[in-house]
Amino acid sequence: MRISSSTRTCSSCHRYLPRAASRCPWCASPAVLPSYRPARSPARSSADSSNRRGEQKDATSRASTREAEAPAPLLQYGALPWRVGRCGNVRTLLITSRRRGRWIVPKGWLVRGASPTQSAAREAYEEAGVIGKIHGTPLGQYSYMKEHDDGSSDLCDVSLFGLRVRGTLINWPEKGQRQRRWCTLAEASELVDEPQLKQLLKTVEKDATALM
């Protein structure tokens, strides 16, 4: 017998009642219209939840693996050589890279036995041929991809220190490998290619007191 979801039963004897009957003809108890709710499939719901948990776990595992495989950035230290020009404006010194001739700032690795500021000042001497007083607090940091001769590359984080130039040398260790150019901070930010260095130079231009 097909039972409709609206079929009423007796509240006492639970027999099916005629459609119009309000009381049970057998025991005179009032009729009851049971509530109807579709049954869920526990097995399917459990399986779906298990699959979702498994997918989330796999995604988390893959993300953790990528983070573990990503190498930490290499640390370098650079100098931003500067001086006050005849018109009273700040001028900075850029140099060209050896491989591609791009305009950059002097920078390099930490020298054994030297501090970050000493290492930056040494790079300014060797690469740009300038000497002076270097500020102890970095102007900021920027990142770039360092390309090697074999085609590989490494991510480098550079801490950049301001160096007030006291002397410009005619001869210096890397004179034959690089060119150098004095320019305003605005010109320097246009000449460099590295986006984060470009932004850092624009920041210094807005507040040149950071160099002092």
N, C-alpha and C positions, 0 to 999 in steps of 0.2 A: 504494500500500500504506500502510495506517495503522500508524504506529510508536508503540508505547506508550512513556511516559517511563521505564519499567522495562526496556526492551529492552536486551540485552547485545550487545556487539560484540567482535570479536577485537582483541587489543591489537597485533597485527602487521599483519594484512591488512584489518582494520576491516570484515569481513563480519558481517552479522547472524547470530547464533547461535540455535539452537533454545532454547526456554525452559529446559529442564533441563540443557543442556550446560554443563560447567564449563571445557571446552577446545575450541578450534576444530577441527572435524573435518577441515579442509583443511590447516592448518599446525601443529596441536597447541599453539598458543600459548594462554595463559590468557585467560578471558573478562573483559571490563571492563564495569562498569555505570556509564555516564556520569552525572555529576551533572546535575540539571535546575533551572534558574532561569528564571522568566518574563522575557522581554526587555522592557526599558523603552523607551518611545518618546522618543528624544532630542529630536525636534522639538517634541513636546507639552510635555515638561519644560522645555525652553528657553523656550518661549512663555509658560508659566505663570510662570516666574521673572522674565521680562521684564515681564509684566503687574504682578506684585507690586512690582517695583522702581519701575515707573512710578507705581503708586498711592501708594507711600510717598513718592516725590519730590513728587507733587502735594499730598499732605497737608502735607508740610514747607513747601512753597511757600505754601500757603494760610495756615498758621500764621504764617510770617514776614511775609506781607502784612498780616495782622490786627495784628501787633505794630507794624509800621511805620506803619499807619494810626492806631493809638491815640495820642492826643495826650498829651504829658507833663503831669503834674499842675502846677497853678499854685501858687506858693509864697506863703504868708501868714505873718504873725507876730502872735501874740496875747499877752495878759497875763492872769494870774490874780491879781486884786487880793485881798489878804488882810490880816488884822490879828488880834491876840490879843484875845479878848473879856474881859468882866469876870470870867467864871468860869475864865479861863485857857485856854479852848479856841480853836482856830483857826476863824475865820469868813472866808468868802470872799464876793465881790460878783459877782452875776450881773446881766446886763441883758437886755432883750428885743430881738429883731430888729425891724427897721422894717416889713418886709412882712407877717409872719405873727404877730408877737408871741410867738415862742418864746424860751425862756430860753437864753442863750448867754453866751460870754465876749467881751470886747472883742478885736477882731482886724482886720487889714487888710493892705494891700500894703506893700511896702518903700518907704519915703519916699526920694526922690532925695537923695543926699548924706548919708543917715543910716544907722546900723548897724541890724541886726535888733532889738537891745534898745531902741534909741532909737525905732524905728518902733512897737514894741509899747507902749512907755510913752506915746507920742503917742496911740495908739488908746485907751488907758485914760483919758487926759485928755478926748479929744473925745467918746467914746461913753459913758463911765461917770462922768466928772467927778471923777476921783481922781488924786492925784499922790503920788509916793513913790519908794522906792529899788527898782530892778529888778535881779533876779539875773542874772548874766552867763551862766549855764548853763541851757539849757532843761530844764523838768520832763519833757518828752517831746514827742511829735508825735502828731497825729491827722489823719485825712482825712475829708472830707465833700463833698457835692455842693452847690455854690453855684448857686442858681436865679436867673435873670435875668427882667426884666420881660417880655421877648419870649417866655418859655416855654423858652428854652434853658438849659443847665446846664453847669457845668465842675467837674471834680474838683480839689479844692484840698488841699494838704498844709500843715498849720499847725504851726509850732514855738511852743510855749507856754512863756512865761517867768513866773516868780513875781514879783509886785510887792508889796512891803510898803508899805501905804498910810500916808502921813504926814498927808494932808489930804483931806477930802471937801468938794467945792465945792457951793455952793447953786445956782449958775448955771454951765452948761457948754455947749459948742457944740451938742450934740444932745439937750439937755434935753427939748425938746418932741416928740422923736421916739421916745424910749425910756423905759422904766421900769427901776428898779434895785432890787435886793433883797439884803440881807445874810443869809447863812445858813451853816449848818455844811457841811463838805465832804460829809457823808453826805446832807444835804438837797439839796445842789447836784447830786450824782450822780443823784438821783431826778428832779430838775426838768428837766435837759437831755434833749433827744431824740436827739442824735447819739451813736450807739453807742460809737464810739471815744473821744469826749470823756468819756462816762459812765465808761468803763473807766479812763481816765487819772485822773479825779478820785478813783475808788475806790483807785487805786494810791497817789496822794498822801495820801489819808486814812490808809492803813495806815502810811505813813512820812512824817509831816509835817515831819521834819527836812530833807527835800529843799527846803523853802521857805526855810529859814534861810540 
